[in-house]
Amino acid sequence: MQEFLLPDLGEGMQEAEIRRWLVQPGDTVKRDQTMVEVETDKAVVEIPSPIAGKVAEIRVPAGAVAKLGEVLVVFDTPGGKAPAAAATGTSNGAKAAQETTQMAGVAQSANGSTTKQRVLAAPAVRKRAFELEIDLQQVPTSQPHGRVTMEDLETYIKQRKSAARAAPLPVEPAHAGIEAPPASLQPAETVVAAVSEERQPLVGLRKRIAERMERSWRTVPHASAFDELDGSELVALRQMLKPVAEGRGVRLTYMPLLIKLLLPVLKEFPIFNASLDEERREIVYKRVYHIGIAADSPEGLLVPVLRNADQLTVIQIAQQLEHLIEGAQKRTLTVSEVAGSTFTLNNIGSFGGSSGTPIINYPEVAILAVGRLQEKAIVRNGAIQARTMMPLTLSFDHRVIDGALAGKFLARFKELVEHPQRLLLDMI
């Protein structure tokens, strides 16, 4: 028998909820076949089987929470009982540690022999290799530590296709049987009794959201500053750039422009791109700009992370945002894509809201919410004008940021959004 433990999936996780088992006791699984989906407070992660064999026992059922290092499943292996397979993660930089546990352990049998060491690869790479029936041992790696990346796998696939095209084509059989489609299942009729209330367990993503909100609200003394800006120039800028973006196959929304205008403000006021080390009582200023973007999903709010946003063009930001938002909706984001943000921008307008007061995405120290653009009657120089206005709300950690500084932050952001062409001065 061989035990498989819950591995370290990165970002300091200590537990994960079992979302769904894809195998059952008695099932025979192949090596690298996806066997379970687990949900951390960051993402849904698929864990593949470390060996080929039969599932003897599932120790943690779906819906339950497993601790780091707890036995998830027991495999029936020949030769009697063996020590638990190593499931500790290794990493090559922060990204590798966040994305996956490498699970490079060597399983020992009862007679002391060892199986071949497992190739280092992310679960997504293993899944794709399994679906294409590719042995990762055959894939050359470009990494000095031996880890097979998705790029390595794609290169191997292309080379294999090229070799297949060079080979003679097989002759199709003269009479090929056609498999009939399965008969459709008729839905069973159910009768729902009328009740005065219904209770539902707080599980999955909603449970994680609740825990993070509770921690942020208990830990951080929130304060908020409000303002409103004239978004007419922003609207005009987007209308001008839309055809250019569409010509490159990119859908340009307001968010890439707002992020681009936000970045110089964060650099001018670095305290807003910081965190507070509560144990050492130190302010930690971040020299990277990983912008969290609040995104809706069928199960609740997620915050995908646009990494190194200051190094991206508007088009690149738009492309990555499209990928992140789609991944949030489908729950396909990796751990690194939903972790490590330094500041969060919440576009309440995209959810249909006009304004709101956001809760800080702990351990950050501030979060900016922008509301829906809408025409309003504004008095200027004694005359009433119709202008496209956007409400702003900045929530901040009052332990490290004062109201006066929050007001200056909003004023600077407002200035850039109302006059976006001023950014050109930094590019000339």
Secondary structure, 3 states (H helix, E strand, C coil): CEEEECCCCCCCCCEEEEEEECCCCCCEECCCCEEEEEECCCCEEEEECCCCEEEEEECCCCCCEEECCCEEEEEECCCCCCCCCCCCCCCCCHHHHHHCCCCCCCCECCCCCECCCCCCECHHHHHHHHHCCCCHHHCCCCCCCCCECHHHHHHHHHHHHHHHHHCCCCCCCCCCCCCCCCCCCCCCCCCCCCCCCCCCCCCHHHHHHHHHHHHHHHHCCEEEEEEEEECHHHHHHHHHHHHHHHHCCCCCCHHHHHHHHHHHHHHHCHHHHEEEECCCCEEEECCCCCEEECEEECCEEECCEECCHHHCCHHHHHHHHHHHHHHHHHCCCCHHHHCCCCEEEEEHHHHCCCCCCCCCCCCECEEEEECCCEEEEEEECCEEEEEEEEEEEEEEECCCCCHHHHHHHHHHHHHHHHCHHHHHHHCC
